[in-house]
Amino acid sequence: MEILRVENLSKIYGSDSTRVVALDNVSFKIEKGEFVAIVGASR
């Protein structure tokens, strides 16, 4: 059983010369009973 679905998620910080694309069209699903961790560089 699917408990979470994310489709085409994007996140952009800043603008013009300071623009940072953190997520670009990310899609995923999480099924019941799965363990998920989101990791990455922190600032």
C-alpha positions as CSV (number, residue, x, y, z in Angstrom):
1,M,0.0,0.0,0.0
2,E,1.4,3.4,-1.0
3,I,1.4,5.9,1.8
4,L,3.2,8.8,0.1
5,R,3.7,9.8,-3.5
6,V,5.7,12.9,-4.7
7,E,5.7,13.8,-8.3
8,N,7.8,16.5,-10.1
9,L,8.9,18.3,-7.0
10,S,11.3,21.2,-7.6
11,K,12.9,23.7,-5.2
12,I,15.0,26.7,-6.1
13,Y,16.7,29.1,-3.7
14,G,18.0,32.6,-4.5
15,S,17.7,34.3,-7.8
16,D,19.8,35.3,-10.8
17,S,23.6,34.8,-9.9
18,T,22.8,33.2,-6.5
19,R,20.2,30.7,-7.9
20,V,20.6,27.2,-6.5
21,V,18.5,24.3,-7.8
22,A,18.1,22.0,-4.8
23,L,15.5,19.7,-6.3
24,D,14.7,19.3,-10.0
25,N,11.7,17.2,-11.0
26,V,12.1,14.7,-8.2
27,S,9.5,11.9,-8.1
28,F,9.2,9.0,-5.6
29,K,6.7,6.8,-3.7
30,I,6.9,5.2,-0.3
31,E,5.2,2.0,0.5
32,K,3.8,0.9,3.9
33,G,6.5,-0.7,6.0
34,E,9.4,1.0,4.2
35,F,12.0,3.1,6.0
36,V,13.2,6.3,4.4
37,A,15.9,8.8,5.2
38,I,16.7,12.0,3.3
39,V,20.3,13.0,3.6
40,G,22.5,15.6,2.0
41,A,24.8,18.5,2.6
42,S,23.7,20.9,5.4
43,R,24.6,24.6,5.6
